[in-house]
Amino acid sequence: MFTSFTGNTRRPRQVNLSGRKTHAFGSTGSGSGSQATLDRAQQDRAQRQRERETQKAARTIQRVWRGHRSRDQVGGLLRQEWDAADSPTAGSPEPTPYSSEEEALSQLQRLLRFASTRHEDDFARVRVFCRRQVETVRALGIEAGGAWPPAYLELQRIVLRILDRQTNKKSPRDGFGDFLGTTRFLAEQIPALTAQNGSQYFHTLAHALSAMIAPNEEPTDSTEAATNLEAILPVIVAPLKTVTGYTLNAYEAFGFEFLTIRMLGADTTPLITKFRDSLANAINYKLLASALATCLKENGLQSRPELADVDSRIHFLGLFIYFHRYAHNFRSSEAYAVHKDFVTVVSLLVNSLPTNTIEGSASDEEKSGLEEVAVNDFLREQILSLVNQEGIGNLLAESSQSPEASEDEKVEEARQLANYALALLRFFPRRGDEIRMWLYIGPSNAQSGKGRKLPAIKYFWQASQRSSVFSTITRDSRAAVDLLRPKAAQSNGAASSASLSANPFWQAPRQEVDLAAVRADEWRVVLVFLELYTFVLKVTDDEEFFSGGSLPLADVKDLTTFLKNLGFTLYFNASDINESDERDTASSGISFFNPQAAEAQQQKQDAEPSLGGVAGLTLDYVKGLVTGLVRMVYERDSRRKFLPDDHWLMTSRFDMIGFIPAVVEEEESRHKIQEEDMEDIENDEDDFDDTPQLIGTGRTQQQRRLERLQRQQRKASRRRYLQAVAPRLEILQNMPFFIPFTTRVQIFREFVTLDMTKRRGSSDPESWRLRIMQRPDAPHQFDKHAARVRRGAEFDDAFAQFYDLGEGLKEPIQITFVDQFDQAEAGIDGGGVTKEFLTSVTSTAFAPTEDGIDMFIANSQHLLYPNPSAVEELKEVLRSKIGLPEGSTEFRQQVSESLQRYEFLGRIIGKCMYEGILVDVNFAPFFLRKWALTGGTGSAPNETGYRPTLNDIRDLDEELYQGLHKLKTYDGDVEDFGLNFTITDTVVTDHATKKTKAVTKELRPDGANTPVTNQNRLVYISYVARHRLQNQPFLQTAAFLRGLSAMIQPSWLSMFNAPELQTLVGGTSSSIDVDDLRRNTLYGGTYVIGDDGLEHPTVQLFWKTMKALGDRERRAVLKFVTSTPRAPLLGFRTLNPRFSIRDAGSDQERLPSTSTCVNLLKLPMYRDEGVLREKLLYSVFSGAGFDLS
């Protein structure tokens, strides 16, 4: 049967072009299918391509070889011709000149055609020609014109390469001196071309010089080294002596090559010192500074590989300064320190170095990465010479002197000076006060003949006012976000190499780069002014401040507007400012499985910060600077109002209706984040492993690395989350005066209630007691929180029984008062006895003693502060009276117990604030300032910490203040007073006889030999203030604040200034509002108000009597009932329990009594106003305890 219409019975061929199998168990094979055909075609094509490339490579190799062989043959012929022409003089000791200029040029051109540093035989030929050419020029007087300059330049390059080869040789260097002479000869013949070829020229000579003065030279080579140094010096300076259009190029190359030579900056041998001095004497330091400043401003430090490491930059900076100092015989630093090129170069270099490189690290954490930087005595001396009064004081000597200067020139000048001043403040943090003082007062009287027209504080203030940064932020606080957002690291307009390598296909337009550089310079001007004004306020009293001594009050108002807007943005919009960092971290997810990418990401995260485009500027630094200055101005305004009432408030930026709940929610978020951070820290410590990686453990190590990176990302994410969700909390802790005081008090009470709820389960003490009763150790817990307290010994008994509770003192306590017979007083502690106990403890602790060491003493205004000499007086008693050795265990225990009593007293004050109990204790303002500014954990705790001021001295000691004020304003020579940088502390050695002794301490190293002069008196005043207010009472104050912070978080206290904290502790100082008390009083028994709404006649007499009483008597009545003489901060409606009155019978002879546990007055039904007044006041001033009830 036919299968098709063709009539052919043969089965047709099956062609499958899909490459699929014909059946389930078949195989496509290698020779069938379209895919196999394509594969074979591709393989054939690749094979043909490889063959073509092999043939091409073979032809290239053959061509190169033929060219090399031809050149070698031609070179051989040229060498023979050259040898034939110069063979008569080739071996003669004295070179003979060529007969004509044409012959010399012909020989030179022939020599250049074959001379190569690969053929050492050519070294001799070059040497012979050079010697003959020197003689020819001397004999024929050939001018370097026409064809000579390019030929000389090519010969110079060959000679420099020969010098390089010989420098690398360890064997004797034949003709090294002749080649140095030739190099000098050629440089003198073509100075302009040599300057253009400066990079090769000075690189070769720097290499040769380094080999000459290498520290591994043998002692026998000292004579040869001295000879070589004498020979190379004129060669080095040859291109620098002749001024051409390219001389600055030569100085630029010289600076980067020679100022980074390690041994040249050493202070080891006289040989190096002599050469260094000769080199400094031969160069023009002004041209050097100009060349380096121009290069660094245009290209930045990143463009110079010679300055890649810190050690090179330190040597570069040290030698740069040394050349300037040498030119002025190491005197008159003001002659070069004010030069704009010097300022530019030093600013850029100092800003690129780690802080504390010269002064040393302040802590172990700061030492990482700094141990490898070797700074010898020579370099340290040069860099420290930057910190001197004449150089810094004269910075503004030339400023604003020429009325013809344009506005742009003045602005540019201010930016340069600000950059320099900020660099010094950053690099010399321990000399910061001196730098600020010298900048503030200017040059010394002896050197200030021409002086300066404008004080530094006003100069930088005017420059700040002219800046767009200042005007923009003053108008709108929201604009500060873009101005503060970190820019790509730049150096005067030059993009960093890191940014270019990260994105090589795109660069910002030049206009944007220039604008970013201008804004960075403007930020430097503003920051220098803020640094300077902060220092000025520290040594300015209120009289000088309000008289407009440093700045007129109108300008201060403008400044506070700027600071207010800037500070608000720094805290409220911190997440927006750092959003670029967020993108960087968010984009790092691709690096999880790439170790190299992960390391690169880590390096990127560790890159130098650049807030606002200013390299090295961190957000925390700006926060601290702005916060500290705003607080100082706000405190002045709090003491004496000069700004409008609502000037500080920024409630318009908040939704005040939901503000308090939002802040409480932020506080809870902060606690959660802190707990998570602690967990990650523990995990990091567990996972730390620095053992070498073993074979087969790569996957485990990789997994650990990934987990560690993920934890770091989670921590950074939480930090950004906190900035985003807790901006109100940040503002409350750092700039609380943006929010009304009453709102902050409510927030404080909410924080306390939240903490109570976490610890107790409820803010109700009884609920805590019920929870404890359900525990198996309930009796032990109740015993720990109970105490029997003797009248008159409240503090000692409380310390003995409650100190070990620590933070547990926050829980409810049970107090039983006992009399002198150890009998318990009547009364049930429902809270009132606790209040009585706390107020009694504070009264006892703060009361002066007759023959003991007072824990607290009072100033002339009867305001309390820790006794500064308490610890020293205790040590003196232990040494002299008891005879304990100072290092003995018992001696240390006695001192430790004394500090524990301060700590416990801090807990007692914290307990009062925690429970909302007001105590009648008034603290000195400078001591209250430390509560909020010490021990905090804010964004910038160090910068926003307590800063002693001259005005604080007035609160401490009026006589000391008057003496320092006289010293500050004295018109004559203050050396007439015979003061030095020491201070004398008075220590009481016998409290019975009040015998004292004087202890002298130095305020600074070698202070006894440092006189107080007109130039350093401001620093002396600041040191005295720091000693009296901070250093001397440090141990006592720190112990008190440690106890206070155990009860009340410092971040909560930072919401208030000193007067507000005093109000928080002791209540309002205003008179008792009887009407407010009457509106919020509850009545019981017979006194309950009936349906007619009328008060009982006795109650009416009581309020009539209260109206007639004076404020002192009203406070006494209030204390009799509630145990505190002050009204609650938010009015009597917040008194808990409410003020209550109930009847106590109709006996007219009975005295009123109280139950302070419920704030209850038991008032008999007196019928006569006079009797009521008499009985009430008798009970109030009787001084009895709870027995009356």
Disulfide bonds with the S-S distance in Angstrom:
none
